[in-house]
Amino acid sequence: MSKEMNIKPTVPYRKRLQRLLWSAAPLLLLCYLMGFRKTAAVISDYHKNQRLQQQGALMADSMLVFENKQEAVDRWQKQYLVDSSRLDGAILASINSRCDELGLQFKEYKPLGTSAQDIWTRVVTVEGTFHKILQLTFQLEQQEQLCRIASIKYQHIKEGDSEVLNCSLYIQNVVNKK
């Protein structure tokens, strides 16, 4: 009688599946070490480079905005530069002619000097109505753009029975020293 004897007991299907699952974990780890990690690093580098490119584009845009603003400031500053050789002639003549046109009385002109920042300040005093003084201010600063008016001082003065409005305009220009 020959009976076969099996030394290895038969392993049930569930047990084999468990062994297979436990062997899959090292297999996945091996795959990760070989390929997935490298792929993840490439994807990470791609996203990093994409962010850097966007930041570079934003930096270029911000530099362009900065340069445009700097040019605008330079144009504005150049507009109010006064050549020291012609000094105040054009501004004084313009104020005088505008006062005549508007019916204002030109009272006083007094230079206050130049500041440490090369800003030349003068005081011009005119007499007239509030509306006409505002028109003079607008014409000097906005239409002719000969100077900047830094401050305006109004004085209501009683002369006998009449009342007059005196206005002191503090006019400034940047002096061009060439």
Steps between C-alpha positions, in 0.01 A plus 500: 500500500652789392373802651641831416588708782517872464742668735373844428153551611274665250468874553154640474416766245455777760837437650664520157323831437629641828856403412456659160378824659795507738740451214335780300605764758875446445435486127325841507780641715751381246300658216477824695872507559570434135247705311230675693736706711678628192171580329378684809825701507459596131139610562609699805776671298248579226263672743790687663626624162147601402467709819841658440399588145181668623696691763748609234215624281351688795842647578539616140151653511574676828829634362312631195245670727782645712679636191176653370436669833859622515465650150177673605671648807792616285261665251314669785823622657637626168179694447562714809875549462602862464818584322692727734611721209145618414392488865162651564433718196247277323313414819482861616386620157235228487367583848489870412312443171257253664428749779420766238271258309312393815475845657724417795740746656862380513622616842835348587774267381751373754761226441553278805811323372606149414470205736760227552309284249541769227138610521459868431210665685341841441197676644267685266219702656192594299176672593156422362202270525528141613372365167754700297785392728402137449499555123852649521618200705351256250652678200848517654517145625286298258478684169839670465682262736773750574521431873349311791298685758607358834263697720242776490436741785179704493459817705169681531585866561264787587602834357256755635156402374624255235632151536773349282645153464878475486650174389863396538601227255811303596647402164770235469728370226788255499815686401701341221867554581696438182 
